[in-house]
Amino acid sequence: MIAYRVIRFMKAIVSIVSLGMLLVFTSCVTLYKPNAIHSPLLKEKGDFSTSAVLGASGCGIYNLQAAYAVSEHVGILTDGMFHNRRITSSDSSVEKLHILSGEIWAGYFTRIDNVNNALFQCYGGVGTGFTKDRITKTHQSSPEINSKYFNLFVQPGIAYTYKYFEAAFDVRANYVQIYDIHAYLYDKFEWWNTDFRFYNDTTVNFLILEPSITLKAGGEKLKGVFQFGVTIPTIHSDSYFYVTPEAMFGTPLIKFSFGINYTLGKK
């Protein structure tokens, strides 16, 4: 009898949590998604590295990355991200989210003295992006929120590189400012906007730390990429949850992505 009551109680808890997650995911607007961390692992002048990465959790879905060593210790990098999401509500309205961003950066890399196959790298750069979140419903006006953002970041890291396997630990400090927010008919769907947080010309800014472990394994030139990390909101952390509401449940703060990497070098 006691076991039966415990099972019923646990089922009730699961139902409440599931309902709460559903309400959050379908009643709040997402204006920002981190990208997958780019850990280039350049080793010498002439090295070129490119990756295609899929974000499985905590970051944008589609990530393209490229890096080139212009000298023995200086590298230039670029990357882009596209994220989309589609949610259908119980009233047959459809929410469509699109986020597009790009970054350019440069930095320094070098072998660590007296440590075989060890590498130090530190890069910094700037990025920009825009977000569009829209609800469509037959025979009704379509509420929409769009915004722009830019980010400044620095990313030091250490790595061990071998012919068929590479491992890196990087920590990215990323300052983000979201601006030019325009909310058209935002208040027309109560399930989308329960608190009227966004209004025209709102500006939001925050700083997040993104430590990550990147593993590359496979052939000499073509390798699989696996990355695990976390997102830690620091300065103005409430603003980060403001524009990334699903992160309030914790799981989207865990970042996981995978893909492929192709590297060319003088050797």
WOKA-V482215 format. One record per backbone hydrogen bond with DSSP energy under -0.5 kcal/mol. CO is the residue of the C=O (numbers start at 1). NH is the residue of the N-H. E is the energy in kcal/mol with one decimal. If there is no record, write none. Layout:
CO:NH:E / CO:NH:E
This chain:
1:5:-2.0 / 2:6:-2.4 / 3:7:-2.2 / 4:8:-2.2 / 5:9:-2.5 / 6:10:-2.5 / 7:11:-2.3 / 8:12:-2.1 / 9:13:-2.1 / 10:14:-2.5 / 11:15:-2.2 / 12:16:-2.3 / 13:17:-2.6 / 14:18:-2.5 / 15:19:-2.3 / 16:20:-2.5 / 17:21:-2.5 / 18:22:-2.2 / 19:23:-2.5 / 20:24:-2.1 / 21:25:-2.8 / 22:26:-1.7 / 23:27:-0.6 / 24:27:-1.0 / 24:28:-0.8 / 27:194:-0.6 / 29:31:-0.5 / 34:60:-2.4 / 37:39:-0.7 / 38:40:-0.6 / 44:47:-1.9 / 47:69:-2.4 / 48:264:-3.1 / 49:67:-2.5 / 50:262:-2.9 / 51:65:-2.5 / 52:260:-2.0 / 53:63:-2.5 / 54:56:-0.6 / 54:258:-2.0 / 57:256:-2.1 / 61:55:-2.5 / 61:63:-0.6 / 62:82:-2.4 / 63:53:-2.9 / 64:80:-2.4 / 65:51:-2.4 / 66:78:-2.4 / 67:49:-2.5 / 68:70:-0.8 / 68:76:-2.7 / 69:46:-2.5 / 73:109:-2.0 / 74:70:-1.3 / 74:71:-1.5 / 75:107:-2.0 / 76:68:-2.5 / 77:105:-2.2 / 78:66:-2.5 / 79:103:-2.5 / 80:64:-2.4 / 81:101:-2.4 / 82:62:-2.5 / 83:99:-2.7 / 85:97:-2.8 / 87:89:-0.5 / 87:95:-3.4 / 89:92:-1.7 / 93:89:-3.0 / 94:136:-2.6 / 95:87:-2.3 / 96:134:-2.3 / 97:85:-1.8 / 98:132:-2.6 / 99:83:-2.7 / 100:130:-2.3 / 101:81:-2.4 / 102:128:-2.3 / 103:79:-1.8 / 104:126:-2.0 / 105:77:-3.0 / 106:124:-2.3 / 107:75:-2.0 / 108:122:-2.7 / 110:120:-2.9 / 111:113:-0.5 / 112:115:-1.6 / 115:118:-1.6 / 117:161:-2.6 / 118:112:-1.8 / 119:159:-2.4 / 120:110:-2.3 / 121:157:-2.4 / 122:108:-2.5 / 123:155:-3.5 / 124:106:-2.3 / 125:153:-2.0 / 126:104:-2.3 / 127:151:-1.9 / 128:102:-2.4 / 129:149:-2.4 / 130:100:-2.2 / 131:147:-2.0 / 132:98:-2.3 / 133:145:-2.9 / 134:96:-3.1 / 136:94:-2.6 / 137:140:-1.3 / 140:137:-0.5 / 141:143:-0.7 / 143:135:-2.4 / 144:184:-3.3 / 145:133:-3.1 / 146:182:-2.6 / 147:131:-2.5 / 148:179:-2.7 / 149:129:-2.3 / 150:177:-2.5 / 151:127:-2.1 / 152:175:-3.1 / 153:125:-2.0 / 154:173:-2.5 / 155:123:-1.9 / 156:171:-2.3 / 157:121:-2.6 / 158:169:-2.8 / 159:119:-2.9 / 160:167:-2.4 / 164:218:-2.0 / 165:162:-2.2 / 166:216:-2.8 / 167:160:-2.7 / 168:214:-2.5 / 169:158:-2.1 / 170:212:-2.7 / 171:156:-0.9 / 171:173:-0.5 / 172:174:-0.6 / 172:210:-2.6 / 173:154:-1.7 / 173:175:-0.5 / 174:176:-0.5 / 174:208:-2.4 / 175:152:-2.2 / 176:206:-2.1 / 177:150:-1.9 / 178:204:-2.9 / 179:148:-2.5 / 181:201:-2.2 / 181:202:-0.6 / 182:146:-2.0 / 182:184:-0.6 / 183:185:-0.6 / 184:144:-2.5 / 185:188:-1.7 / 186:189:-0.7 / 188:190:-0.6 / 189:192:-1.1 / 189:193:-2.2 / 192:194:-0.5 / 199:202:-1.4 / 202:181:-1.1 / 204:178:-3.8 / 206:176:-2.7 / 207:234:-2.8 / 208:174:-2.9 / 209:232:-3.1 / 210:172:-1.1 / 211:230:-1.8 / 212:170:-2.1 / 213:228:-2.4 / 214:168:-2.4 / 215:226:-2.7 / 216:166:-2.6 / 217:224:-3.2 / 221:223:-0.6 / 221:263:-1.7 / 222:219:-2.5 / 223:261:-3.0 / 224:217:-2.0 / 225:259:-2.2 / 226:215:-3.1 / 227:257:-2.0 / 228:213:-3.3 / 229:255:-2.9 / 230:232:-0.5 / 231:233:-0.6 / 232:209:-2.4 / 234:237:-1.2 / 235:207:-2.2 / 236:239:-1.0 / 236:240:-1.0 / 237:241:-1.8 / 238:242:-1.5 / 239:243:-1.6 / 240:244:-1.4 / 243:31:-2.7 / 243:32:-1.1 / 244:247:-1.8 / 245:248:-1.8 / 246:249:-1.4 / 247:250:-1.8 / 249:251:-0.8 / 250:253:-1.9 / 251:254:-2.3 / 253:231:-2.5 / 253:255:-0.6 / 255:229:-2.5 / 256:56:-2.4 / 256:57:-1.7 / 257:227:-2.7 / 258:54:-3.3 / 259:225:-2.7 / 260:52:-2.0 / 261:223:-2.6 / 262:50:-2.3 / 264:48:-3.4
